[in-house]
Amino acid sequence: MKYKSTRGGIKPIAFTDAVMMGLASDGGLIVPEIFPDVSDRLDDLATLSYPQLAMAIISLFVGDDIPENDLKYIIDCSYSTFEHEDIVPIKSVGDLHIMELFHGPTLAFKDVALQFLGNLFEYSLKKNNTNLNILGATSGDTGSAAIYGVRGKKNINIFILHPHRRVSKVQERQMTTVLDENVFNIAIQGTFDDGQRIIKALFNDLEFKGNYNLGAINSVNWARIAAQIVYYFYGALKLRRTSSTGMVQLCVPTGNFGNIFAGYAATRMGVPISKLILATNENNILARFFNTGIYEKSNVKQTLSPSMDIQIASNFERYLYFLVDENVCRLNELMNDFDKNGRLDIGTLILENSNCVFTAESGNDDDTLTMIKKYYEQYNYLLDPHTAVGVGIAERFLDAGEPALCLATAHPAKFDDAIKQAIGKDIATHDSIRALTYLPTRCAILSADTQTIRSYIMEKI
Ligand SMILES: *Cc1c(COP(=O)(O)O)cnc(C)c1O
């Protein structure tokens, strides 16, 4: 299996090189040359445990780049940190099925991919006898999942910037209570956008980047997509037995299009999914695109589902590339339009595409609160606000004929304020979050200034 860039500017590369590259060096996103087709193996895949299925699917993307036993070890380690024996248990709630992706160490779905990516980084660095300094900015969930992915690992340091006092208490403590020597939390006196600006400036400083082996861990890394494809197969194969058509509908709350792109990739590989329902909050650039063919930026609005408060979906370019039939010239044109005007228009391509597997819609904070309350009162089930966005849209777009699976992307205890607002009681708790209250923390508070951050990193490496 080889990888190429959506912008057409790199030679084909192997899996590990694609992982270490992160974003393609020509500014595009990395995609596989083909999607492996497993449609004739579904019965066999349906019998596997989660780690076995992960091995079966991920090895197709790794090819012969990592010996089988090594890959198996990496995958087994990655899912041994999950607290539920099924890794991603599926619960039946009302008319829906809910797949809980939040049983990893930081209680959000990002652990599914970042536990794997952390182990993969450690393995590759050791093999090549090099080191890596990961640099990232977070508005909340990604930072802690990335930190838990690489804490204590050899040859890796991680520096995560978060906006001082602008992340939730739980999110802050999940990051700053990690005291491993290779973890550096930096609270900048500014906003999340300041953090992103600083990170971008440091990555653009090629001398600094080269001398200090800087790496990213953001949601465009292909290894994250590969790891996420697994649970689409897992869920669809578990539920298809109860479906009269043999197909399943999936509903995914989304912001960066990272999670749901993995769902799209799974459909290209033959997963029995009839419909991908894309759910956004009021930051609805993706929902607007699927309903109009126009992808256009507007201002970010703060909502009760902050991990989806995103205006530019970093994985969207991957889907666009396949939508224009892998036509690199057309893709470059469209992305140039978007960079210049904050807008791109694909005409009727999506509206007239009867094969399009997506249905998209957005919900607002009132819908979120209503769903949390309804599912708690009717089914005694607590939805986190991101999952609630998905469930609200799923209820509106379900076909009664097929089982519907909603992805639950965070444990409700991570967003206990929203739960309290919805049902008037403070009942969203989790042992691992309660335990954080008593732990010591470490964090540098620095001004939101590129030179200050650069000096700090140079001093610590
Ligand atoms: C990151 C995140 C999302 C959005 O995922 P995308 O891959 O950006 O679509 C949704 N819910 C939670 C809880 C998250 O942490």
The ligand as an SDF file (V2000), in Angstrom:
LIG
                    3D

 15 15  0  0  0  0  0  0  0  0999 V2000
  -13.0390   16.0520   18.4090 C   0  0  0  0  0  0  0  0  0  0  0  0
  -14.4260   15.7620   18.8460 C   0  0  0  0  0  0  0  0  0  0  0  0
  -15.5070   15.7540   17.9390 C   0  0  0  0  0  0  0  0  0  0  0  0
  -15.3470   16.1080   16.4830 C   0  0  0  0  0  0  0  0  0  0  0  0
  -14.6240   15.1650   15.7610 O   0  0  0  0  0  0  0  0  0  0  0  0
  -14.1910   15.4550   14.2610 P   0  0  0  0  0  0  0  0  0  0  0  0
  -13.2470   14.3840   13.8930 O   0  0  0  0  0  0  0  0  0  0  0  0
  -13.5670   16.8020   14.3010 O   0  0  0  0  0  0  0  0  0  0  0  0
  -15.4070   15.4460   13.4470 O   0  0  0  0  0  0  0  0  0  0  0  0
  -16.7680   15.4340   18.4210 C   0  0  0  0  0  0  0  0  0  0  0  0
  -16.9690   15.1490   19.7300 N   0  0  0  0  0  0  0  0  0  0  0  0
  -15.9650   15.1590   20.6190 C   0  0  0  0  0  0  0  0  0  0  0  0
  -16.2650   14.8650   22.0450 C   0  0  0  0  0  0  0  0  0  0  0  0
  -14.6600   15.4550   20.2280 C   0  0  0  0  0  0  0  0  0  0  0  0
  -13.6670   15.4670   21.1300 O   0  0  0  0  0  0  0  0  0  0  0  0
  1  2  1  0
  2  3  1  0
  2 14  2  0
  3  4  1  0
  3 10  2  0
  4  5  1  0
  5  6  1  0
  6  7  2  0
  6  8  1  0
  6  9  1  0
 10 11  1  0
 11 12  2  0
 12 13  1  0
 12 14  1  0
 14 15  1  0
M  END
$$$$
